[in-house]
Amino acid sequence: MNSSRRQFLARSAVAGAAVVAGGSFASSPVAALAAVGTTRITALTGVTVIDVATGHRAKHQTVLISGDRIIGVGRNLPVPRGATELDLTGKFVIPGLADMHVHSLGDEHVSPPLYLANGLTTVREMAAPDPVLYEWRDRIDAGTLLGPRMVVASQIIDGDPTLWDPNLLHVLVVNDEASARAAVRQVKAEGADFVKVYSRLGPTAYRAILDEARRNGLTVHGHGPDQVSIQQVSNGGQRSIEHIHALALSVSSREAEVRRMQRAITIATGDYNGWFRQVHPIEWIAANSFSRSRAADVFGLLRRNRTRVTPTLTIHNVLDRPDYTSLDPATSKYLSADSIGTYEYVLANLYSANRPPEEIARQQQMWEYHQRFVRELFAHDVPILAGTDTGTPWMVPGFALHQELELLVGAGATPRQALYAATVEPARFLGMSDDLGSVAPRKIADLVVLDADPLTDIRNTRRIHTVVTRGRVITPQARRRMLAGVEAAVQAPPAGRALAAGGCCGGH
């Protein structure tokens, strides 16, 4: 994240907070109430507050909110005169959720409200092919657009030839040190919070991107390039690795062989299907030569370097089993005909095309392997970010994160670990753990109120009653209006500037 953007987030986080003389936060609810004066206070009463870091449940709590900050959490807290009291007896409060890998769909009337209606108060946008995403981010921070906090990537930077068909998505293609450094300087000038790297980058260009990003105050997130080892990615300072593709090769007892095969892949520009056809046999070899000793070494390195992994099981489920996945009819009404058509095109042409029967059978087994792989990541305490690759088939913004949480638990994570990956770890990753990730005084009031306990059943994250974003309360009635508004927006004829936001292809 660049320094000016970090300073802007810091200023935004302080706006409306309860402070006392000298600029420090009040040390008690009573002092906080004295500090806020006439600022409107909202009280959530009768709730069970869940500490995601420990799994502790604090019952019969009152949460006091002033401006965009929590100013008190506790049992038997007095509700100040004139405060808006919301009796939420029997409900459960968790920190606002984060989807750490999205590609937003539609215009501002689609993805932003869908995220919030699903309890997502932070998203990491993983590609910015259209500058409108930076506009959304800044308008949300300024309070002129209602949406989740957005941390927005650069345009994708890929090698030459790139996997991407330029008719589907524009990416920055680099093939040497000079062009790589120029691309980093370009995306910083465009307003990127971080640099997004991709699969076909060569080692020289990749190293140049890492170095130039450091020089320009940017971090690097994205794929593990085909020609660069995971050890080099982690030790080089890339802060997150998206998807399981590259990671799985690094823990094979035949790593040298599969790496040679990976380096030998050749494609024409835009031939993503051809890349899949060549990668899948390599992944099959790696899956059948999984080495526990190599996993311990590689996962230990990721843990020590705090290199986050975003498994995106939601997209792996579709990639591995395109013939057995489909759009959920309960949420399809929130997608436009264009988005559904794009999903169908991508599924047919990028994923399913040219798949021999043997590959289809193997990929079914690869789905089981990917689930076991994620279980190993958790077992080795690799820091995990919950992310979906929203914008790829068959995902609906916001709703997809709940599926991801369920898939993480299905793979072997506990409900608390899955929630941690969508709350505490994103806050730490973004350098905002002082402001986000828990329900506590001084924190930004990003909250989700649930009808049932998510630590008992992760599916209860779908049972959303109320959402609070930067202190603004979205009541059940307001949520219903937001969802109805999205449904109407996707049925309306396209108007103005709309996005496919990079959201059309898998594993990106």
C-alpha positions in Angstrom: 0.0 0.0 0.0 1.6 3.4 -0.9 2.4 5.9 1.8 -0.1 8.5 0.7 -2.9 5.9 0.7 -1.9 4.6 4.1 -2.0 8.2 5.5 -5.4 8.7 3.9 -6.7 5.5 5.6 -5.3 6.6 8.9 -7.1 10.0 8.6 -10.3 8.2 7.6 -10.1 5.8 10.5 -9.9 8.6 13.1 -12.9 10.6 11.7 -15.8 10.7 14.1 -13.9 8.8 16.9 -14.3 9.6 20.6 -11.1 11.3 21.8 -10.0 13.1 24.9 -7.4 15.9 25.4 -4.0 15.1 24.0 -5.6 12.9 21.2 -5.7 9.6 23.0 -8.8 7.4 23.1 -10.9 7.4 26.2 -9.8 4.7 28.7 -13.3 3.8 29.9 -16.9 4.0 28.6 -17.7 6.8 31.1 -14.8 8.9 29.9 -15.6 8.1 26.3 -19.2 9.3 26.8 -17.9 12.5 28.3 -15.6 13.0 25.3 -18.1 12.6 22.6 -20.4 15.3 23.9 -23.4 15.6 21.6 -22.3 13.0 19.1 -25.1 10.5 18.5 -24.5 7.2 20.2 -25.9 3.8 19.2 -26.2 1.0 21.7 -26.5 -2.7 20.7 -27.9 -4.4 23.8 -28.3 -8.0 24.9 -25.8 -9.4 22.5 -23.2 -12.2 22.7 -19.8 -10.7 21.5 -17.5 -13.3 19.9 -13.8 -12.8 20.2 -12.6 -14.5 17.0 -9.0 -14.6 18.2 -9.8 -16.8 21.2 -13.2 -18.2 20.5 -14.5 -16.7 23.8 -18.2 -15.7 23.9 -19.2 -12.8 26.2 -22.9 -12.9 26.8 -25.4 -10.2 27.7 -23.1 -7.4 26.4 -23.8 -3.8 25.3 -21.8 -2.4 22.5 -21.7 1.4 22.4 -20.9 3.2 19.1 -20.1 6.8 18.6 -19.3 8.1 15.1 -17.3 5.4 13.4 -15.8 4.0 16.6 -16.7 1.5 19.3 -16.5 3.4 22.6 -17.6 0.7 25.0 -18.2 -3.1 25.3 -19.4 -4.7 28.4 -22.1 -6.2 30.6 -24.5 -3.8 32.3 -23.1 -0.7 30.5 -25.5 2.2 31.0 -27.2 3.4 27.8 -26.8 7.2 27.6 -29.9 9.4 27.5 -30.7 10.2 23.8 -28.8 7.2 22.5 -30.4 5.0 19.8 -30.9 1.6 21.5 -31.2 -1.5 19.4 -32.4 -4.4 21.5 -30.6 -7.4 20.0 -31.1 -9.9 22.8 -30.1 -13.4 21.7 -28.0 -12.2 18.8 -24.3 -12.7 18.2 -21.8 -10.0 17.2 -18.7 -10.6 15.2 -16.2 -8.2 13.5 -17.0 -7.2 9.9 -16.0 -9.8 7.4 -13.4 -9.4 4.7 -13.2 -11.0 1.3 -9.5 -10.8 0.4 -9.8 -11.7 -3.3 -12.5 -10.1 -5.4 -13.1 -8.8 -8.9 -16.2 -6.7 -8.6 -19.1 -7.0 -11.0 -21.5 -4.4 -12.3 -21.7 -0.8 -11.5 -21.7 0.9 -8.1 -25.3 -0.3 -7.5 -24.4 -4.0 -7.6 -21.1 -5.1 -5.9 -20.8 -2.5 -3.1 -24.3 -3.1 -1.7 -24.0 -6.9 -2.2 -20.8 -6.9 -0.1 -22.3 -4.9 2.7 -25.6 -6.8 2.7 -23.6 -10.0 3.3 -21.6 -8.5 6.2 -18.4 -7.7 4.2 -17.0 -4.4 5.4 -13.6 -4.8 3.7 -12.6 -6.2 0.3 -9.3 -6.6 -1.4 -9.9 -5.9 -5.1 -7.3 -8.0 -7.0 -7.2 -6.2 -10.3 -8.0 -2.7 -11.5 -8.5 -2.8 -15.3 -10.8 0.2 -14.9 -10.0 3.4 -12.9 -13.6 3.5 -11.6 -12.5 1.0 -8.9 -10.1 3.7 -7.5 -13.0 6.1 -7.6 -15.3 3.7 -5.7 -12.5 3.3 -3.1 -12.1 7.0 -2.6 -15.8 7.8 -2.6 -16.4 5.1 0.0 -13.6 6.5 2.2 -15.0 10.0 1.8 -18.5 8.8 2.7 -20.2 9.7 -0.6 -20.7 6.1 -1.7 -22.0 3.3 0.7 -19.7 0.3 0.4 -17.0 -1.8 2.1 -13.5 -0.5 2.7 -11.7 -1.3 -0.6 -8.0 -1.9 -1.0 -7.4 -2.0 -4.7 -4.7 -3.7 -6.8 -2.9 -2.4 -9.8 -3.7 -3.6 -13.3 -2.4 -7.2 -13.6 1.3 -7.3 -14.5 2.0 -10.5 -16.5 4.8 -11.9 -18.7 5.0 -12.0 -22.5 3.0 -13.8 -23.8 0.3 -13.3 -21.2 -2.4 -15.7 -20.4 -5.0 -13.0 -21.0 -6.9 -12.4 -24.2 -6.8 -8.6 -24.6 -10.4 -8.7 -25.8 -11.3 -10.1 -22.3 -9.0 -8.1 -20.1 -6.3 -5.6 -20.5 -3.1 -6.4 -18.6 0.4 -4.8 -18.5 2.7 -7.2 -20.3 6.4 -7.0 -19.4 9.4 -9.0 -20.7 12.5 -7.4 -19.2 13.7 -5.4 -16.2 13.1 -2.0 -17.8 9.5 -2.7 -18.8 8.8 -4.3 -15.4 10.1 -1.2 -13.5 8.1 1.1 -15.8 4.9 -0.9 -15.1 5.3 -0.5 -11.4 5.8 3.3 -11.7 2.8 3.4 -13.9 0.5 1.6 -11.6 1.6 3.7 -8.6 0.8 6.9 -10.6 -2.6 5.4 -11.4 -3.4 5.0 -7.7 -2.9 1.3 -7.0 -2.6 0.3 -3.3 -0.4 -2.7 -4.3 1.1 -4.4 -7.3 -0.7 -7.6 -8.6 1.7 -10.1 -10.2 0.8 -13.0 -12.5 1.7 -16.5 -13.6 3.8 -15.9 -16.7 6.3 -13.4 -15.4 9.9 -14.3 -16.0 12.4 -14.3 -13.1 14.2 -11.1 -14.3 11.0 -9.1 -14.6 9.6 -10.5 -11.4 12.7 -9.5 -9.4 12.6 -6.1 -10.9 8.9 -5.7 -9.9 9.7 -6.6 -6.3 12.6 -4.1 -6.2 10.8 -1.3 -7.9 7.7 -1.8 -5.7 9.9 -1.4 -2.6 11.4 1.7 -4.0 7.9 3.1 -4.6 6.4 2.2 -1.2 4.2 -0.6 -2.7 3.7 -4.2 -1.7 3.4 -7.1 -4.1 0.5 -9.7 -4.0 -0.6 -12.2 -6.5 0.2 -15.5 -8.2 3.4 -17.5 -7.8 4.9 -17.2 -11.2 5.5 -20.4 -13.1 9.3 -19.8 -13.4 9.9 -18.7 -9.8 10.0 -21.1 -6.8 7.7 -20.5 -3.8 10.8 -20.1 -1.6 12.0 -17.2 -3.9 8.5 -15.7 -3.8 8.3 -15.7 0.0 11.9 -14.7 0.6 11.6 -12.0 -2.0 8.9 -10.3 0.0 5.7 -11.0 -2.0 3.1 -10.6 0.8 0.4 -13.0 -0.4 0.1 -16.0 -2.7 -3.2 -16.5 -4.4 -4.7 -19.9 -5.1 -3.1 -23.3 -4.7 -1.6 -23.9 -8.2 2.0 -22.9 -7.6 2.1 -23.9 -3.9 1.2 -27.5 -4.6 4.2 -27.9 -6.9 6.6 -26.7 -4.1 5.7 -29.6 -1.8 6.2 -32.4 -4.2 9.0 -35.0 -3.8 9.4 -34.6 -7.6 9.6 -30.8 -7.4 12.6 -30.5 -9.7 10.8 -32.5 -12.4 7.5 -30.7 -12.1 9.3 -27.3 -12.1 11.1 -28.2 -15.3 7.7 -29.2 -16.9 6.2 -25.9 -15.6 9.1 -23.9 -17.2 8.6 -25.7 -20.5 5.0 -24.6 -20.9 4.4 -22.5 -24.0 1.3 -20.6 -24.9 0.1 -18.0 -27.4 -1.2 -14.7 -26.1 -4.5 -15.2 -24.4 -4.5 -19.0 -24.5 -5.6 -19.6 -20.9 -7.2 -22.9 -21.9 -4.0 -24.1 -23.3 -2.2 -23.2 -20.0 -4.8 -25.2 -18.0 -4.4 -28.2 -20.4 -0.6 -28.1 -19.8 -0.7 -27.4 -16.1 -3.2 -30.0 -15.0 -1.0 -33.0 -15.8 1.8 -31.3 -13.8 -0.5 -30.7 -10.9 -1.5 -34.4 -11.0 2.1 -35.5 -10.6 2.6 -33.1 -7.8 -0.5 -34.2 -6.0 0.5 -37.8 -6.2 4.0 -37.1 -4.9 3.1 -34.9 -1.9 6.0 -34.9 0.6 5.3 -34.2 4.3 8.9 -33.2 4.9 8.9 -30.7 2.0 5.5 -29.4 3.2 6.9 -28.8 6.7 9.9 -26.9 5.2 7.9 -24.8 2.7 4.9 -24.1 5.1 7.4 -23.3 7.9 9.0 -20.7 5.6 5.7 -19.1 4.8 4.8 -19.0 8.4 8.1 -17.4 9.5 8.0 -14.8 6.6 4.3 -14.1 7.3 3.6 -14.8 3.6 -0.2 -15.1 3.5 -2.0 -17.7 1.4 -5.4 -17.1 -0.1 -6.6 -20.6 -1.0 -9.8 -19.5 -2.9 -11.4 -22.9 -2.6 -14.5 -21.5 -4.2 -12.8 -21.1 -7.6 -10.8 -24.3 -7.3 -14.2 -26.1 -6.8 -15.3 -24.7 -10.2 -11.9 -25.2 -11.9 -11.7 -28.8 -10.7 -15.3 -29.7 -11.3 -16.8 -27.5 -14.0 -19.2 -30.2 -15.0 -20.6 -30.5 -11.5 -21.0 -26.9 -10.4 -23.6 -24.3 -11.3 -25.1 -21.0 -10.4 -27.1 -21.0 -7.2 -30.7 -20.2 -8.2 -31.3 -18.5 -4.9 -28.7 -15.8 -5.7 -28.7 -15.7 -9.5 -31.2 -12.8 -9.4 -28.4 -10.5 -8.2 -26.4 -11.1 -11.4 -27.1 -9.3 -14.7 -27.7 -11.3 -17.9 -24.3 -10.0 -19.2 -22.5 -11.4 -16.1 -24.2 -14.7 -16.4 -23.4 -14.8 -20.1 -19.8 -14.0 -19.4 -19.6 -16.8 -16.8 -21.1 -19.3 -19.3 -18.6 -18.2 -22.0 -15.6 -18.5 -19.7 -16.7 -21.8 -18.3 -17.2 -23.3 -21.8 -14.1 -21.8 -23.4 -11.4 -21.4 -20.7 -12.2 -24.2 -18.3 -14.1 -27.0 -20.1 -12.9 -26.8 -23.6 -10.6 -29.6 -24.9 -10.8 -31.6 -21.7 -10.3 -35.3 -22.3 -12.3 -37.8 -20.2 -9.1 -38.8 -18.3 -8.5 -35.2 -17.2 -12.1 -34.8 -16.0 -11.7 -37.9 -13.8 -8.4 -36.7 -12.5 -9.6 -33.2 -11.7 -12.4 -34.7 -9.6 -9.7 -36.2 -7.5 -7.7 -33.0 -7.5 -10.6 -31.3 -5.7 -10.2 -33.8 -2.9 -6.5 -33.1 -2.9 -7.0 -29.3 -2.8 -9.1 -29.8 0.3 -6.5 -31.9 2.0 -3.9 -29.3 1.0 -5.8 -26.6 2.8 -6.1 -28.7 5.8 -2.3 -29.0 5.8 -1.9 -25.3 5.6 -4.0 -24.8 8.7 -2.2 -27.6 10.5 1.1 -25.9 9.8 -0.2 -22.5 11.0 0.3 -20.8 7.6 -1.4 -17.4 7.8 -4.6 -17.8 5.7 -6.7 -15.1 4.1 -10.3 -15.9 3.2 -10.9 -15.0 -0.4 -13.2 -16.1 -3.2 -12.1 -14.9 -6.6 -15.5 -13.3 -6.9 -16.0 -12.3 -10.5 -15.4 -15.9 -11.7 -18.0 -18.6 -12.3 -20.4 -19.0 -10.5 -19.9 -16.5 -7.7 -22.2 -13.7 -6.6 -20.4 -10.8 -4.8 -20.8 -11.1 -1.0 -22.6 -14.4 -1.0 -19.5 -16.1 -2.2 -17.5 -15.5 1.0 -20.0 -17.5 3.0 -19.4 -20.4 0.6 -15.7 -20.0 1.0 -16.0 -20.1 4.8 -18.0 -23.3 4.5 -15.5 -24.8 2.2 -12.6 -23.9 4.5 -14.4 -25.7 7.4 -15.2 -28.6 5.1 -11.5 -28.9 4.3 -10.7 -29.2 8.0 -10.5 -25.7 9.5 -12.6 -25.0 12.6 -15.3 -22.4 12.4 -13.1 -20.1 14.5 -10.1 -20.6 12.1 -12.3 -19.8 9.1 -13.7 -16.7 10.8 -10.1 -15.7 11.8 -9.1 -15.8 8.1 -12.0 -13.4 7.3 -11.5 -11.0 10.2 -8.3 -10.9 12.3 -5.8 -12.0 9.7 -7.0 -9.5 7.0 -6.7 -6.7 9.6 -3.2 -7.8 10.4 -2.3 -8.2 6.7 -3.6 -4.7 5.9 -1.7 -3.1 8.9 -5.0 -2.2 10.5 -5.2 -4.5 13.5 -5.4 -1.4 15.8 -8.7 -0.5 14.0 -10.2 -3.8 12.7 -10.6 -7.5 13.5 -12.3 -7.4 16.9 -15.3 -6.0 18.8 -13.5 -3.8 21.3 -13.3 -0.2 22.4 -11.3 2.1 20.1 -11.9 -0.2 17.1 -13.8 1.0 14.0 -17.4 -0.1 14.3 -17.4 -2.7 11.5 -19.7 -5.3 12.8 -22.1 -8.1 11.8 -25.0 -9.1 14.0 -26.0 -12.7 13.5 -29.1 -14.7 14.5 -27.1 -17.7 15.5 -23.6 -18.7 16.7 -21.1 -19.1 13.9 -18.7 -20.9 16.1 -21.2 -23.7 16.5 -22.0 -23.8 12.7 -20.1 -21.7 10.2 -23.3 -21.6 8.0 -24.7 -19.2 10.6 -22.6 -16.4 9.0 -25.4 -16.3 6.4 -28.0 -15.6 9.1 -27.4 -11.9 9.1 -29.6 -9.6 11.1 -27.8 -6.2 11.1 -24.6 -4.9 9.6 -22.6 -1.9 10.9 -20.1 -0.3 8.6 -17.9 2.5 10.0 -20.6 3.1 12.6 -23.4 3.3 10.2 -26.2 0.8 11.0 -27.8 -1.2 8.3 -31.0 -2.6 9.8 -32.8 -5.7 8.5 -35.2 -3.5 6.6 -32.4 -1.5 5.1 -30.7 -4.8 4.1 -33.8 -6.0 2.3 -34.0 -2.7 0.5 -30.4 -2.9 -0.6 -30.9 -6.4 -2.0 -34.0 -5.4 -3.8 -32.1 -2.4 -5.2 -29.4 -4.7 -6.6 -32.1 -7.0 -8.1 -33.6 -4.0 -9.9 -30.3 -2.7 -11.0 -29.2 -5.9 -12.7 -32.5 -6.1 -14.6 -32.2 -2.5 -15.8 -30.7 -1.7 -19.3 -26.9 -1.0 -19.0 -26.3 2.7 -18.4 -23.1 4.7 -17.8 -19.8 3.1 -17.1 -20.1 -0.5 -15.8 -17.5 -3.1 -14.9 -16.6 -6.5 -15.7 -13.7 -5.5 -13.3 -11.4 -8.2 -14.4 -14.0 -10.6 -13.2 -14.3 -13.1 -16.0 -11.7 -15.9 -15.6 -10.6 -18.3 -13.0 -7.6 -18.2 -10.8 -6.9 -14.5 -11.3 
